[in-house]
Amino acid sequence: MSSSHPTASISKSEGVFDPAAPFVASFSSRGPNPVTANILKPDLAAPGVDILAAWSPISKENPGAHYNIISGTSMACPHASGTAAYVKSFNPTWSSAAIKSALITTAENVKCSTAHVMSPTKNVDAEFAYGAGQLNPLAATKPGLLYDVDYKDYIKMLCAEGYNTTNLRAVTGDSSTCTSTTNGNALGLNYPSIALLVKHGISFSNSFQRTVTNVGKSNSIYKATISAPASIKISVEPDVLSFEALLEKKSFIVKIEGDVETSILSASLIWSDGVYNVRSPIVVHTLQK
C-alpha cells in the first residue's frame, strides 16, 4: 500500500530495570584463549541480546521482515566495530592495535566505576566472560595512553607460538620467516591486558614489559595503582611515568609472583594522571577448558 501523504505514530517506549544487568549471556563464548593462554580473551563485552537490527526480507526465518530482534555475537560485533570506527573518526592516524587498546583500557568495570557495569559477582567466569569490561564509546575517543603493537611484534609472537615459515606466510601474506631474531613470546606482546597461565599450587614469578604512548596531555605524570588479591604480588617498575610531549613513549615492567590455588585470580593496573584512568585487566589462571 502506498500513499502520497504517509503518516505514522510512535508509541512511547518503556524502560524496564533489570538489577542483574549487565551480564554476559550463557551462550556467549568464554576464555581462556584456547590458542594462546597468555593473551586474555575476550577483550571486552558489548550489547548482544535482543538487539533490533536490519533483516533480509528473503530470509527463510521471518521472511518478508525488514527488521528483527536477535541475539548473539553477530549483534555484539557491530557494536564493537561501530565503536572502533567512531574512535577512528576522532583519531584517523591511530592503528587498529591503538584503537583496540583504547577500547580495552576505557571499558567499564566494577573495580573502576560506580555504574552498573560488569562484575565477577554476576559473571562467575569474571574476565573470561567479559574481558576488560563493557564497551564505553565516548571514553575510548580519549584514552590518555595507548598500548600500540607493531606488525613485527605479532610475527615474533606467532613464531614463539610454534608457527613455521609456511604457516606464518599464510597469515602475513609476505616473505616473513621465523628466525632467532623473531623469537618472541606472548608475554612480551605489547597488549593492553595481561594474562598468565600458571600451574596450580606452584610458586611462580613472571615479568611483562609494556610500552605506552601519550595521547592525553603533553605534560602529564601518570602514577600506577595495583589492585590484586593477597595470594599474588604485583609490582610495577617504574611506578611513575612522566611525559613532556604528545606521542612520547615510556616503557615499564610488570612483575607478578605468588601461587594460585583457584582457577582464576583477577587483578588490575591503572595508570592515572588525575584526568585519564588507563586500566589494564590482569588475570592469573590455571583454568583450561
N, C-alpha and C positions, 0 to 999 in steps of 0.2 A: 504494500500500500504506500502511495506517495502523496505528498501534499506540498503546495506552494507556500503554505504558512504553517509549518510544523510547530507543535508545542510539546512541552514535556513538563513533568512535575518531579521534583526531587524531594524525597522524604528525609527528614532529619535523622541522622544516624544515632545509634545508641551505644555508648561505650559501656563495656562490661569489665569490671575489675576482676582480675584473676590473681589472687595472692601468691600463687606458685610461679607466676611468670616473672622474668623469662627463664625458661629451662629448655634443655635440648631434648627433642623428641626421641622416643625409643628406637625409631627406625634410622636415626642418623648414625653414620659410621663413627667408631671410636678409635682412639690411639691405643697403644703406641704405634709409631710408624713401622710397618712390617718390613720395609726395605732397609731403613737406616734408623735404628732405635735411638740414636743420639741426636736426632733432629725432631723437635716437637711437632706433632701433627694431632689434631687440626691446628691451623694457625689462629683462627678466631671463629666466632659464631655470627650468623646473620639470619634475619627472618626467613622462615621457610615453611611455615604451617598455615594452611587456609589463606593462601595469597591469591587475590584477584588478578588475573592476567589475561592477555590476549590468547585466543584459542582458534585453531584452524577449523573452519566450518565443514571441511571434508573429513575430519577425524571420525573414525568408527565409534569412538566413545563420545557421546553427546554431540552427534552430527548436527550441523546447521547453526551451532552456537558460535558466536564470535568472542565470547568471554567465558572464563570458567574459574572456579576456585579450586586450587590444587595444592598439594604439599610435596615437599621433597627437596633434595639437593638442587634439582632443576629450578626451584624457586629461590633458594638461598644464593645460588651462584649469580643470578642477575643483580641481586642487591650488592654483592661484593664487587662485581665487575663494574656496575654503575658508579659505585663509590670510588673505585680506582680511577675511572675516567673523570669523575668530579675533582679528585685531588690533582690529577694531571692537568686539568684546565687552569688551576691556580699555579701550578709548578711545572710548566711544559718541558723543562730541561731535566727533570728527575728521571732516573732509570726505573725499570719495573721493580728491581730489588729495593730501591729507595721508597717507592710508593708502598710496597708490601711492608717495609719497616714502619712507615708512618701509620698504616692501618693497625699493625700489631701493637705498637708502643702506646697508642692512644685509645685502644679498646677499653671498654668499661668493665671493671672487675670489682667484686665486693670489697677487696682489700684497698681500693684506691678511690672509692666513691660511696656516697650515702644513698645513691639512687637504687631503684630496683634492678639490679644487674646480676650477672652470672655468679653463682655461689656454689661451693662444694657441698653445702647442706642440701641443695636442691638437685645437684648432679653428683652422684656418688663417684663417677669417673673423673671428676674435677677437670683439670686441664686436658685430659684425654677425651673429654666431651666437648669443651668449649674453647680450648686453646687459650689465647690471651684474654678473651672475654668477648663482649658484644660490640659489634661494629659501631663506630662513632664518626660519621662522615665529617661533621664540622671540625672536630678536634684534629682529624687526620690531615687537614689542609695546612696546619701549623704545628708540627710535632716537636719543634725545638732542636732535636738531634736526630740524625739518621744513621742506620747501620746499612751501608751500601755494600754490595757484593760484586766483585769483578768477574768477568767471563772466565778468566784463568783460575779463579778460586773454585768454581764449580768443577772444572776439569781435574783439579787436584783432588777434590772430594770423591769424584767418580773413580779415579784411579785407585785411591785408597780403599774404596769400597769393593774393589776386585774387578772392575771393568778392564777388559783387554782392549787393544787398539781397534779391533773390528767393532766391538760393541760401542766403544767411545765415539767412533766416527759416525756410527748410525745415529747417535744423539746430536753430535755437533755439526755434522754435515760438512766438515772440513778435514784437514790433514793432521789433526791433533793426535798425539801419541802419549802413552804413559811411560815416563822415564823417571830417573831418580830425582830430577828437578821438579816433577809434578807429583811427588809423593806427599800428599796432604792427608787430612782426615776430617771427619765430620765435626770433631770438637773444635777445629780451627776455622771452620767456615764462619764468616762474619755475619751470623744470623742474629736477628733481634731477640730471639728466645734461646733458652739453654735447656737441653735435656741430657740426662746422663743415665745410662743403664749400668747397674752395679749388681754384684752377687749378694744374695740375701744373707744378712748377718755377718758379712766380712768387711773389715775396715777398708776404706778407700781414700784416695787423695788425687784429685784431678784439677788441672788448670785450663782455663779458656781465655784466649786472647781475643779482644774485641776492639774495633776502631769506630769511633763516631764522628760524624761531620756536623758542624754547627750550621743550622739553618734558622736559628731563632734570632737572638740579638747579637750584634757584632762584638760587644764587650759583655761577657757574661761568665759567671762562675757557677758550675754545677757541682753539687755535693751528692754523694751516694748514700742511699738508705737501703739497708738489707732487712727483709722480713723472712724469717726461717724458723722451722721447728727446732726444739732443743737437741734433737738427735744428730743434727748436722751443723757444721760450722762453715759459714761463707764469709770470705773476706775479699775486698777489692783494693787493688794497688795500681795507681794511686786512687784515693777515695775523693779527691777534689780535682776537677778539670777546669782550667782557666782558658778562656778563648778571647782573642783580641780582634778577630775578624770573622766575617761570614765565610762559609765553606772551609774553614780551618778544621783540620783533623787532629784528634787526640786518641791515643791507644791506652788500654788498661788491661789488667789481668784479673779474672775472677777465679778464686780458688775455692773448691768445695771439698770438704773432708768429713768423715764420720762413718757411721754404719747404719744400715736400713733394715728394720725388722718388718716393715709393712710394704705393701705392693707399690705405693706411690706416696711421695712427700712433696708438698707444694711450697715454693718459696718465691721471692721476687727481688729484683733490683730496680730501684727507682733513682734516676738522675734528675735532680730538681735545681732550678736556678731561682725559684720563687714565683716564676711565671709558668714555665713548662714543667710537666712531670712526665718523664720519659720512662715508661715501665716495661721491663723485660720479665716475663714469667720464667721461673726456674723449676724444673721437675727432675727429681731423682727417683728412679723407679727400678723395680725388679720384675715388673709385670711383663709377661709375654703372652699374647693372645694368638 
